[in-house]
Amino acid sequence: MSRTAFLNARLIDPASGLDERGNLYVVDGKIADLGPNLFSDGIPDGAEIVDCRGHVLSPGLIDMRVFTGEPGAEHRETLRTASHAAAAGGVTTFIVMPNTDPVIDDVALVDFIERRARDTGIVNIHPMAALTKGLNGKEMTEIGLLKEAGAVAFTDGTRAIADAQVMRRAMSYAAHFGALLVQHAEVPELATGVMNEGELASRLGLAGISSAAETIMIERDLRLLELSGGRYHVAQISCEASVDIIRRARRHGLKVTCGVSAAHLTLNENDVQGYRTFFKLSPPLRSEADRRALVAGLADGTIDVIVSSHDPQDPEAKRRPFAQAGFGAIGLETLLPAAISLVQNGDLPLARLLSAMTHTPADLLGLETGRLAVGLPADLVLIDTGSPWIVEAEKLRSISKNTTFDDRRLQGRAIRTVVGGRTVYVQG
């Protein structure tokens, strides 16, 4: 029997509203008890003791948008290296996207990811399966069989479902299984640029991507959702207009949710100046007004989840002129520290921030994690919210080093990560 006593913690469980000083007890990988008066009669003999020294102890983070190179492009990232990066970032569960080679579009590939995750044995990994075969946007995958095999949701990852008829049929079919559809909201014909459309793009001589590419796709899908029903999630929104659209749809009772990346919450188009290709993201970083609207949407609950959108790119893809460079940045290790900056700036309380990375994604995906509750798996992160540090790309655990936060000063990070009661990371 394994037993661990976490002492002197600030326990935060956003799902229940818990935020108090106390202790937590883990037995055989599950939470056995917690609260301010726990261990008043003494700590059980043989228990490992972890003194939290007043730091925040919360459910482990759940990142529902992670790209890896496995299978097919292991030189960019493997499930194992991504797992080490996740553990160092306080992420105890991540969801891998189907944009691999071969594509995760059949039961055998879902089973492969599940088996590789078990073999890795560091953090929990679950696959999203492709919504269309080969990510070609034409023919639906076998949603029922893939869901039964372990797929937690369905998406074409970085590709939008452009065909409205295909999307409508997918929504209707998925509704029968209670499956979550995740859309990369972008009209392909309007997204041929490389950064946010506007004055800055013109000054830099770069082709712009209008926010209309995003909003038109969301508006279309919401109309289809009215016809077909089901559950629909926008993987990432990036502009004020999208926040307003989601807010109105919720008022009309549609089952729509959305996410935002930590980069879009903390950076804007001005970071592209200097043609830094690590800031080339999809959707692109937009204006400061858009960024502030995203933060406000997160604070009021319009935006449901925060993701890293971890997308490793090798040096050959990024060491190019900005227009030719690949889209994407890594983010597993910087997800929590970047997001904490919003708390330090007074934009929202810590509990609200953590809710968007713990129980909310767990609820969307049907996972039993994301909460501090007796009987649930002891997936935990101990957070030092005041620890200052400088991001050094070469020290990050991902194989690829394309981080938007290189050389940036951040404050706050995970100092211990626990998965199933087993410590998988301790800050050195």
C-alpha positions as CSV (number, residue, x, y, z in Angstrom):
1,M,0.0,0.0,0.0
2,S,1.4,3.4,-1.0
3,R,0.5,6.4,1.1
4,T,1.4,10.1,0.8
5,A,0.5,13.0,3.0
6,F,0.5,16.5,1.5
7,L,0.8,19.0,4.4
8,N,0.5,22.7,4.7
9,A,-1.1,23.3,1.3
10,R,-3.4,25.9,-0.1
11,L,-6.0,23.5,-1.5
12,I,-7.8,24.9,-4.5
13,D,-10.5,22.8,-6.2
14,P,-12.4,25.0,-8.7
15,A,-15.1,22.4,-9.3
16,S,-16.3,22.6,-5.7
17,G,-15.2,26.1,-4.9
18,L,-12.7,24.9,-2.3
19,D,-9.9,27.3,-1.5
20,E,-8.5,26.9,2.0
21,R,-5.4,25.9,3.9
22,G,-5.3,22.2,4.6
23,N,-3.8,18.7,4.0
24,L,-4.5,15.9,1.5
25,Y,-4.0,12.2,1.9
26,V,-3.4,9.8,-1.0
27,V,-3.7,6.0,-0.7
28,D,-2.9,3.7,-3.6
29,G,-3.1,6.4,-6.2
30,K,-6.4,7.8,-5.1
31,I,-7.4,10.8,-2.9
32,A,-8.4,9.3,0.4
33,D,-9.2,12.5,2.3
34,L,-8.6,16.2,2.4
35,G,-9.4,19.2,4.5
36,P,-8.1,21.7,7.1
37,N,-8.5,19.3,10.1
38,L,-7.0,16.2,8.4
39,F,-4.3,14.5,10.4
40,S,-5.4,16.3,13.6
41,D,-4.9,12.9,15.3
42,G,-1.5,12.4,13.6
43,I,-0.1,11.3,10.3
44,P,-0.5,7.5,9.6
45,D,2.7,5.5,10.1
46,G,4.6,4.8,6.9
47,A,3.2,7.6,4.9
48,E,5.5,9.7,2.7
49,I,5.3,13.3,3.8
50,V,5.3,16.2,1.3
51,D,5.5,19.6,2.9
52,C,3.8,22.0,0.5
53,R,5.0,25.1,2.4
54,G,1.8,27.0,1.7
55,H,1.9,26.6,-2.0
56,V,-1.2,25.9,-4.1
57,L,-2.2,22.2,-4.4
58,S,-4.8,21.8,-7.2
59,P,-6.0,19.1,-9.6
60,G,-3.4,18.4,-12.3
61,L,-3.9,20.4,-15.5
62,I,-5.7,18.9,-18.5
63,D,-4.5,20.2,-21.9
64,M,-6.9,19.3,-24.7
65,R,-4.9,20.4,-27.7
66,V,-1.4,18.9,-28.1
67,F,0.3,17.9,-31.4
68,T,3.2,15.4,-31.4
69,G,5.2,13.9,-34.2
70,E,4.4,10.3,-33.2
71,P,3.7,8.4,-35.3
72,G,5.5,9.5,-38.4
73,A,7.6,12.6,-37.4
74,E,9.3,11.6,-34.2
75,H,12.2,14.0,-34.9
76,R,9.7,16.8,-33.9
77,E,8.3,15.2,-30.8
78,T,7.5,11.8,-29.3
79,L,4.8,10.9,-26.9
80,R,7.5,10.3,-24.3
81,T,9.2,13.7,-24.7
82,A,5.8,15.4,-24.8
83,S,5.0,13.6,-21.5
84,H,8.2,14.9,-19.8
85,A,7.3,18.4,-21.0
86,A,3.8,18.0,-19.7
87,A,4.9,16.8,-16.3
88,A,7.3,19.7,-16.0
89,G,4.4,22.1,-16.8
90,G,2.0,20.6,-14.3
91,V,-0.1,18.9,-17.0
92,T,-1.2,15.4,-15.8
93,T,-3.4,14.7,-18.8
94,F,-3.1,15.8,-22.4
95,I,-5.1,15.1,-25.5
96,V,-3.1,14.3,-28.7
97,M,-4.4,15.5,-32.1
98,P,-4.9,13.2,-35.0
99,N,-2.5,15.1,-37.4
100,T,0.1,12.3,-37.6
101,D,1.4,10.0,-40.2
102,P,-0.6,7.8,-40.5
103,V,-3.6,9.8,-39.4
104,I,-5.5,8.7,-36.3
105,D,-8.6,7.8,-38.2
106,D,-9.2,4.1,-37.4
107,V,-9.5,1.9,-34.3
108,A,-5.9,0.5,-34.7
109,L,-4.4,3.9,-34.5
110,V,-6.4,4.9,-31.4
111,D,-5.3,1.6,-29.8
112,F,-1.7,2.4,-30.8
113,I,-1.8,5.8,-29.0
114,E,-3.5,4.2,-25.9
115,R,-0.8,1.5,-25.8
116,R,2.1,3.9,-26.3
117,A,0.6,6.1,-23.5
118,R,0.6,3.1,-21.1
119,D,4.1,2.2,-22.1
120,T,5.3,5.8,-21.5
121,G,3.8,5.7,-18.1
122,I,4.4,9.4,-17.2
123,V,1.2,11.3,-17.7
124,N,-2.2,10.4,-19.0
125,I,-2.6,10.6,-22.8
126,H,-5.8,10.3,-24.7
127,P,-6.4,10.7,-28.5
128,M,-8.8,12.8,-30.4
129,A,-9.6,10.9,-33.5
130,A,-10.0,12.4,-37.0
131,L,-13.5,13.5,-37.9
132,T,-12.9,12.7,-41.6
133,K,-10.8,10.0,-43.2
134,G,-7.3,11.1,-43.9
135,L,-8.2,14.6,-42.7
136,N,-9.5,15.2,-46.2
137,G,-12.8,16.7,-45.1
138,K,-14.9,14.5,-47.3
139,E,-15.8,11.2,-45.7
140,M,-16.7,10.8,-42.0
141,T,-14.8,8.3,-39.9
142,E,-16.5,5.6,-37.8
143,I,-17.3,7.8,-34.9
144,G,-19.1,5.2,-32.8
145,L,-16.3,2.6,-33.1
146,L,-13.6,5.1,-32.5
147,K,-15.3,6.5,-29.4
148,E,-15.7,2.9,-28.1
149,A,-12.0,2.3,-28.7
150,G,-11.0,5.3,-26.6
151,A,-11.2,8.5,-28.7
152,V,-12.4,11.3,-26.4
153,A,-13.5,13.7,-29.2
154,F,-13.3,14.2,-33.0
155,T,-11.5,16.8,-35.0
156,D,-9.4,17.3,-38.1
157,G,-6.9,19.2,-36.0
158,T,-5.3,22.1,-37.9
159,R,-7.7,21.6,-40.8
160,A,-11.2,23.0,-40.9
161,I,-14.2,21.0,-42.1
162,A,-14.9,23.3,-45.1
163,D,-17.8,21.3,-46.6
164,A,-21.0,22.4,-44.9
165,Q,-22.8,19.2,-45.8
166,V,-20.1,17.0,-44.4
167,M,-20.1,19.0,-41.2
168,R,-23.9,18.8,-40.9
169,R,-23.9,15.1,-41.3
170,A,-21.0,14.7,-38.8
171,M,-22.9,16.7,-36.2
172,S,-26.1,14.6,-36.7
173,Y,-24.2,11.3,-36.6
174,A,-22.1,12.4,-33.6
175,A,-25.2,13.5,-31.6
176,H,-26.3,9.8,-31.5
177,F,-23.2,8.9,-29.6
178,G,-22.9,12.0,-27.5
179,A,-19.6,12.7,-29.2
180,L,-17.8,16.1,-29.0
181,L,-16.9,17.6,-32.4
182,V,-13.9,20.0,-32.3
183,Q,-13.5,22.5,-35.2
184,H,-10.5,24.5,-36.2
185,A,-12.5,27.5,-37.1
186,E,-11.0,29.0,-40.3
187,V,-12.4,29.4,-43.8
188,P,-9.5,28.1,-45.9
189,E,-10.0,30.5,-48.8
190,L,-9.8,33.5,-46.4
191,A,-6.8,32.2,-44.5
192,T,-4.1,32.4,-47.1
193,G,-2.0,35.0,-45.2
194,V,0.6,34.6,-42.4
195,M,-0.4,37.0,-39.7
196,N,-3.3,39.2,-38.5
197,E,-4.7,41.4,-41.2
198,G,-4.3,45.1,-40.4
199,E,-1.9,48.1,-40.4
200,L,1.0,46.2,-38.9
201,A,0.8,43.4,-41.6
202,S,0.8,46.1,-44.3
203,R,3.9,47.8,-42.7
204,L,5.7,44.5,-42.5
205,G,4.8,43.6,-46.0
206,L,3.1,40.4,-44.9
207,A,-0.2,38.9,-46.2
208,G,-2.9,39.2,-43.5
209,I,-5.6,36.8,-42.3
210,S,-8.8,38.5,-41.5
211,S,-10.7,37.6,-38.3
212,A,-13.6,37.1,-40.7
213,A,-12.0,33.8,-41.7
214,E,-12.7,32.6,-38.1
215,T,-16.1,34.2,-37.5
216,I,-17.7,33.1,-40.7
217,M,-16.8,29.5,-40.0
218,I,-18.1,29.7,-36.4
219,E,-21.4,31.4,-37.6
220,R,-21.9,28.7,-40.3
221,D,-21.3,25.9,-37.8
222,L,-23.7,27.3,-35.3
223,R,-26.4,27.4,-37.9
224,L,-25.7,23.8,-38.7
225,L,-25.7,23.0,-35.0
226,E,-29.3,24.4,-34.8
227,L,-30.3,22.0,-37.5
228,S,-28.5,18.9,-36.3
229,G,-28.1,19.2,-32.5
230,G,-25.1,17.7,-30.7
231,R,-22.0,19.1,-29.0
232,Y,-19.7,21.5,-30.8
233,H,-16.4,23.0,-29.6
234,V,-14.3,25.6,-31.2
235,A,-10.7,24.6,-30.6
236,Q,-9.3,28.1,-30.4
237,I,-10.8,31.5,-30.8
238,S,-8.6,34.6,-31.4
239,C,-10.7,37.7,-31.7
240,E,-13.3,39.8,-30.0
241,A,-16.0,39.1,-32.6
242,S,-15.8,35.3,-31.9
243,V,-16.3,35.9,-28.2
244,D,-19.4,37.9,-29.0
245,I,-20.7,35.1,-31.3
246,I,-20.2,32.4,-28.7
247,R,-21.8,34.5,-26.0
248,R,-25.0,35.1,-28.1
249,A,-25.2,31.4,-29.1
250,R,-25.1,30.4,-25.5
251,R,-28.0,32.7,-24.7
252,H,-30.0,30.9,-27.4
253,G,-29.3,27.5,-25.8
254,L,-26.8,26.0,-28.2
255,K,-24.4,23.5,-26.9
256,V,-21.3,25.3,-28.0
257,T,-18.0,25.6,-26.1
258,C,-14.6,27.1,-27.0
259,G,-11.0,27.3,-26.1
260,V,-8.2,29.8,-26.3
261,S,-4.4,29.3,-26.2
262,A,-2.2,30.7,-23.5
263,A,-0.3,32.6,-26.2
264,H,-3.4,34.4,-27.5
265,L,-4.2,35.4,-23.9
266,T,-0.8,36.9,-23.3
267,L,0.7,38.0,-26.6
268,N,-0.5,40.1,-29.6
269,E,0.3,40.9,-33.2
270,N,3.0,43.4,-32.1
271,D,5.2,40.4,-31.0
272,V,5.5,39.5,-34.7
273,Q,7.7,42.6,-35.3
274,G,11.2,41.5,-36.1
275,Y,9.7,38.7,-38.1
276,R,10.1,36.2,-35.3
277,T,8.8,33.0,-36.8
278,F,8.1,31.5,-33.4
279,F,5.2,33.9,-33.2
280,K,3.7,32.6,-36.4
281,L,0.6,30.8,-35.1
282,S,-2.7,29.5,-36.4
283,P,-5.0,31.3,-35.7
284,P,-2.7,34.3,-35.8
285,L,-1.9,36.6,-32.9
286,R,-4.3,39.5,-33.2
287,S,-4.7,43.0,-31.9
288,E,-4.3,44.1,-28.3
289,A,-8.1,44.8,-28.2
290,D,-8.8,41.3,-29.3
291,R,-6.4,39.9,-26.7
292,R,-8.2,41.9,-23.9
293,A,-11.6,40.7,-25.2
294,L,-10.3,37.1,-24.9
295,V,-9.2,37.7,-21.3
296,A,-12.6,39.2,-20.5
297,G,-14.4,36.2,-22.2
298,L,-12.3,33.8,-20.1
299,A,-13.2,35.8,-16.9
300,D,-16.9,35.8,-17.5
301,G,-17.1,32.1,-18.6
302,T,-17.7,32.6,-22.3
303,I,-14.4,30.9,-23.0
304,D,-14.4,27.5,-21.4
305,V,-10.8,26.1,-21.6
306,I,-7.2,27.2,-22.0
307,V,-4.9,25.1,-24.1
308,S,-1.3,25.1,-24.9
309,S,-1.8,24.3,-28.6
310,H,1.6,22.6,-28.3
311,D,2.8,22.2,-31.9
312,P,6.5,21.3,-32.2
313,Q,8.2,22.4,-35.4
314,D,11.8,21.4,-36.4
315,P,14.4,24.1,-37.1
316,E,14.1,23.7,-40.9
317,A,10.4,24.7,-40.6
318,K,11.1,27.8,-38.6
319,R,14.4,29.1,-39.9
320,R,12.9,30.5,-43.0
321,P,11.5,33.9,-44.1
322,F,8.4,34.6,-42.1
323,A,6.0,34.0,-45.0
324,Q,7.5,30.6,-45.7
325,A,7.9,29.4,-42.1
326,G,5.6,26.8,-40.6
327,F,2.8,27.7,-38.2
328,G,2.9,26.6,-34.6
329,A,4.8,26.8,-31.2
330,I,5.4,24.5,-28.3
331,G,3.6,25.3,-25.1
332,L,3.2,22.4,-22.6
333,E,5.8,23.7,-20.2
334,T,4.8,27.4,-20.4
335,L,1.0,26.9,-20.3
336,L,0.7,27.3,-16.6
337,P,3.3,30.1,-16.1
338,A,1.9,32.1,-19.0
339,A,-1.6,31.8,-17.8
340,I,-0.7,32.7,-14.2
341,S,0.4,36.1,-15.5
342,L,-3.2,37.0,-16.0
343,V,-3.8,36.4,-12.2
344,Q,-0.8,38.6,-11.4
345,N,-2.1,41.3,-13.6
346,G,-5.4,41.3,-11.8
347,D,-7.4,40.1,-14.8
348,L,-9.1,37.1,-13.1
349,P,-8.8,35.0,-9.9
350,L,-6.6,32.0,-9.7
351,A,-9.5,29.6,-9.2
352,R,-11.2,30.8,-12.4
353,L,-8.0,30.3,-14.3
354,L,-7.5,26.8,-12.9
355,S,-11.1,25.8,-13.7
356,A,-10.3,26.3,-17.4
357,M,-7.5,23.8,-17.2
358,T,-8.9,21.2,-14.8
359,H,-12.5,20.2,-14.3
360,T,-14.0,22.0,-17.3
361,P,-11.9,20.2,-19.9
362,A,-12.4,17.0,-17.9
363,D,-16.2,17.5,-18.1
364,L,-16.1,18.2,-21.8
365,L,-14.1,15.1,-22.5
366,G,-15.8,12.7,-20.0
367,L,-12.7,12.2,-17.9
368,E,-12.8,11.3,-14.2
369,T,-9.9,13.7,-13.3
370,G,-9.8,17.5,-12.8
371,R,-11.1,17.5,-9.2
372,L,-9.9,17.2,-5.6
373,A,-12.4,14.7,-4.4
374,V,-12.3,11.5,-2.3
375,G,-12.0,8.4,-4.5
376,L,-10.8,10.1,-7.6
377,P,-7.3,9.6,-9.1
378,A,-4.6,11.6,-7.3
379,D,-3.6,13.7,-10.3
380,L,-2.2,16.8,-8.7
381,V,0.0,19.8,-9.3
382,L,1.8,21.8,-6.6
383,I,2.2,25.4,-7.8
384,D,4.5,28.1,-6.6
385,T,2.7,31.2,-7.9
386,G,5.5,33.6,-6.9
387,S,8.6,31.9,-8.4
388,P,10.3,34.1,-10.9
389,W,12.2,32.5,-13.8
390,I,13.3,33.2,-17.4
391,V,12.3,30.8,-20.1
392,E,15.3,29.3,-21.9
393,A,14.3,27.4,-24.9
394,E,17.2,25.0,-24.8
395,K,16.3,23.9,-21.3
396,L,12.8,23.0,-22.2
397,R,12.1,19.2,-22.4
398,S,10.4,19.2,-25.8
399,I,12.6,18.0,-28.7
400,S,11.6,21.1,-30.7
401,K,12.4,24.5,-29.2
402,N,10.0,26.8,-31.0
403,T,8.5,28.6,-28.0
404,T,6.9,32.0,-28.2
405,F,8.1,32.7,-24.6
406,D,11.9,32.3,-25.2
407,D,13.9,34.7,-23.0
408,R,10.6,36.0,-21.4
409,R,10.4,36.6,-17.7
410,L,7.6,34.7,-16.1
411,Q,6.5,34.3,-12.5
412,G,4.9,31.1,-11.2
413,R,5.4,27.4,-12.2
414,A,4.7,23.8,-11.2
415,I,7.1,22.6,-8.6
416,R,5.7,19.0,-8.2
417,T,3.5,17.0,-10.5
418,V,1.7,13.8,-9.3
419,V,-0.1,11.3,-11.6
420,G,-2.1,8.6,-10.0
421,G,-0.4,9.2,-6.7
422,R,3.1,8.9,-8.2
423,T,5.4,11.9,-8.4
424,V,6.5,12.3,-12.0
425,Y,8.2,15.7,-11.7
426,V,9.9,17.7,-9.0
427,Q,11.5,21.1,-9.8
428,G,15.3,20.8,-9.5
